[in-house]
Amino acid sequence: MNFLSFVIKDKYYGLDVTFVQKVALNLRVTPVLTAPSYVVGISNIKGKVITVLDTLRLLGREETGNEGREREPREINAVVLKPFGSDENQAGLLIDKPGDLITAGEEEMLSPEAAEIDGRIYRIIDVGSIIPGGNTQ
């Protein structure tokens, strides 16, 4: 399996490269305060609106209220996903720091959801299961 690695709150994650369009560093995001709590905000990349999602909230690893949500535009890092769905919706996943492109052999895959590479455990994110309406089939 080939996956893009990244870090969120000192934990390692991976995303199958077939879902990744690009990594956006210092992406300017405008909050949408009426959006669900897992929506960080929206951004414009080359004329396309990208909805940036809070990866940890989607994974159920963060509180889900509106407490502490940003109210002003800010710059973040995100993994921008390839368009999905019939209307070309595009989303990005909030990350702290991008990692490397990793090829994990069968012996390194602990399960479909985890790999161990060089002593680090990577949680492999199933995009279709965490993005609302994001059926990737």
C-alpha positions in Angstrom: 0.0 0.0 0.0 1.2 3.5 -0.8 0.1 6.2 1.6 0.9 9.8 2.4 1.9 10.2 6.0 1.1 13.2 8.2 1.1 14.2 11.8 -1.8 15.5 13.9 -1.1 16.3 17.6 2.0 14.1 17.7 0.2 11.1 16.2 1.0 9.5 12.9 -1.6 9.0 10.2 -1.7 7.8 6.6 -4.0 8.3 3.6 -4.1 6.1 0.6 -2.4 8.2 -2.2 -5.2 7.4 -4.7 -7.4 9.9 -2.7 -4.8 12.7 -2.5 -4.7 15.6 -4.9 -2.1 17.7 -3.1 -0.8 18.9 0.2 -1.6 22.6 0.8 0.7 24.4 3.2 -0.3 27.7 4.8 -3.7 27.5 3.2 -5.9 30.5 4.1 -9.2 29.2 5.5 -12.3 31.3 6.2 -14.5 29.9 9.0 -18.2 29.1 8.4 -19.7 29.5 11.8 -23.0 28.0 10.9 -21.4 24.8 9.5 -21.2 21.5 11.4 -18.4 21.4 14.0 -16.2 19.2 11.9 -16.0 21.9 9.2 -12.9 24.1 9.8 -13.9 26.5 7.0 -13.6 27.0 3.3 -10.7 28.0 1.0 -10.2 28.8 -2.6 -7.5 27.0 -4.5 -7.2 28.0 -8.2 -10.9 29.0 -8.4 -12.2 25.9 -6.6 -13.8 26.1 -3.3 -12.4 23.5 -0.9 -14.2 22.6 2.4 -11.6 21.9 5.0 -12.6 19.3 7.6 -11.2 18.7 11.1 -9.7 15.3 10.7 -9.7 14.5 14.5 -13.3 15.4 14.9 -14.2 13.2 11.9 -12.3 10.4 13.6 -14.1 11.0 16.9 -11.0 12.1 18.7 -11.9 15.6 19.6 -14.8 17.3 21.4 -17.7 18.0 19.0 -19.0 21.3 20.3 -18.4 24.8 18.8 -16.2 25.8 21.7 -12.9 27.2 20.6 -13.8 27.4 16.9 -11.9 30.0 15.0 -13.8 33.1 14.1 -11.2 34.8 11.9 -9.5 33.6 8.7 -6.3 31.7 9.4 -3.6 29.7 7.7 -3.5 25.9 8.1 -2.0 22.8 6.5 -4.3 20.4 4.7 -4.3 17.3 2.5 -6.6 18.2 -0.4 -8.5 15.2 -1.6 -9.4 14.4 -5.2 -13.0 15.4 -6.1 -15.7 12.9 -5.1 -19.3 12.5 -5.9 -21.3 13.6 -8.9 -21.1 17.3 -8.2 -17.3 17.4 -7.9 -17.3 18.3 -4.2 -13.8 18.8 -2.9 -12.5 18.6 0.6 -9.3 18.9 2.5 -8.3 17.3 5.8 -6.7 19.5 8.5 -3.2 18.3 9.4 -0.4 19.7 11.6 2.5 18.6 9.5 2.9 16.6 6.2 5.2 13.6 6.2 6.4 11.4 3.5 5.1 9.1 0.8 5.4 5.6 2.3 5.1 2.2 0.7 4.0 -0.4 3.2 4.6 -4.0 2.4 2.2 -6.8 3.5 4.5 -7.5 6.5 4.2 -3.9 7.7 0.5 -3.7 7.6 -0.9 -4.6 11.0 -4.5 -4.4 9.7 -6.2 -2.5 6.9 -6.3 0.5 9.4 -2.7 0.5 10.7 0.9 0.0 9.6 4.1 -0.1 11.5 7.1 1.5 9.7 10.4 2.0 11.4 8.9 1.6 14.8 6.1 4.2 14.2 2.4 3.2 14.1 0.4 4.9 11.4 -3.4 4.9 11.5 -4.6 4.6 7.9 -7.7 6.7 7.4 -10.5 5.3 5.3 -11.7 8.4 3.5 -15.1 7.0 2.6 -16.0 6.2 6.2 -15.2 9.6 7.7 -16.3 12.2 5.2 -20.0 12.9 5.3 -21.4 12.0 1.8 -18.0 11.0 0.7 -18.7 7.7 -0.8 -15.4 7.0 -2.6 -16.6 4.0 -4.6 
